[in-house]
Amino acid sequence: MAFATRHCNSIILTASASTFGFWMAYLSKNATIYYNYDFSKIGGIEKEFVRDDFFPPNWTPLLFDVDNGNVTIADETAIIKWTKLRNNQSLSQVK
């Protein structure tokens, strides 16, 4: 953690609900932070979790499409599609 907070200019949190990863990113000075928007299984922690309370607004959410392996920056449109398709569908199935 100490190395990352001092020497990394970008951090990708693949386990976004991890407290270790959160603090490493939060304590990093001037780093660009990317986090996995889909961090929980259906019916998991997201019911009790307010993303805006956990992820600072300057962090960038990422979405992973399991069908084609693409990772995209989660803009508002992509998040709306992802939310609608949360039940066993991928982003590539939405027009």
C-alpha positions in Angstrom: 0.0 0.0 0.0 2.8 2.4 0.9 4.5 1.9 -2.5 1.2 2.5 -4.4 0.3 5.7 -2.5 3.7 7.2 -3.3 4.6 5.9 -6.8 1.6 5.0 -8.8 -0.1 7.6 -11.1 -3.0 5.2 -11.9 -4.8 2.6 -9.9 -7.4 0.1 -11.0 -9.6 -1.3 -8.3 -10.8 -4.7 -9.4 -12.3 -5.5 -6.0 -14.0 -2.2 -5.6 -15.7 -3.0 -2.3 -12.3 -4.0 -0.8 -11.3 -1.7 2.1 -7.6 -2.3 1.4 -8.0 -1.2 -2.3 -10.2 1.7 -1.3 -7.7 3.1 1.2 -4.8 2.5 -1.2 -6.6 4.6 -3.9 -7.9 7.2 -1.5 -4.5 7.9 0.0 -2.8 8.1 -3.3 -1.8 11.6 -4.2 -2.6 12.8 -7.7 -3.4 9.3 -9.0 -6.1 8.6 -11.6 -8.4 6.0 -9.9 -10.6 3.5 -11.9 -13.0 1.1 -10.1 -15.1 -1.8 -11.1 -18.7 -0.5 -11.1 -20.1 -4.1 -10.9 -18.6 -5.1 -7.6 -21.3 -7.4 -6.1 -23.4 -10.4 -7.1 -27.2 -9.8 -7.5 -28.7 -9.5 -4.1 -25.4 -8.7 -2.6 -24.1 -5.6 -0.8 -25.5 -3.1 -3.3 -28.8 -3.1 -1.5 -27.1 -1.5 1.5 -24.5 0.5 -0.4 -24.7 4.1 -1.7 -22.0 4.4 -4.4 -21.9 8.2 -4.0 -21.0 7.8 -0.3 -18.2 5.3 -1.1 -16.6 6.4 -4.4 -15.3 10.0 -4.7 -16.7 11.9 -7.7 -13.3 12.2 -9.4 -12.9 8.3 -9.5 -13.8 6.7 -12.8 -16.2 3.8 -12.9 -15.5 0.9 -15.4 -17.9 -1.7 -16.8 -16.8 -5.1 -18.0 -18.7 -6.9 -20.7 -18.3 -10.6 -20.0 -19.5 -11.6 -23.5 -16.7 -9.9 -25.5 -14.2 -9.0 -22.8 -14.5 -5.2 -23.4 -13.9 -2.7 -20.6 -15.6 0.7 -21.0 -15.7 3.8 -19.0 -19.1 3.9 -17.4 -20.8 7.1 -18.5 -24.4 7.7 -17.5 -25.8 6.0 -20.6 -23.7 2.8 -20.0 -24.7 2.7 -16.3 -28.4 2.9 -17.2 -28.0 0.0 -19.7 -26.0 -2.0 -17.2 -28.7 -1.5 -14.5 -31.4 -2.7 -16.8 -29.4 -5.7 -17.9 -28.1 -6.8 -14.5 -29.9 -10.1 -14.6 -27.7 -12.4 -16.8 -27.5 -10.2 -19.8 -24.5 -8.2 -21.2 -24.2 -4.7 -22.5 -23.6 -6.1 -26.0 -27.2 -7.3 -26.1 -28.7 -3.7 -25.8 -29.0 -1.4 -28.8 
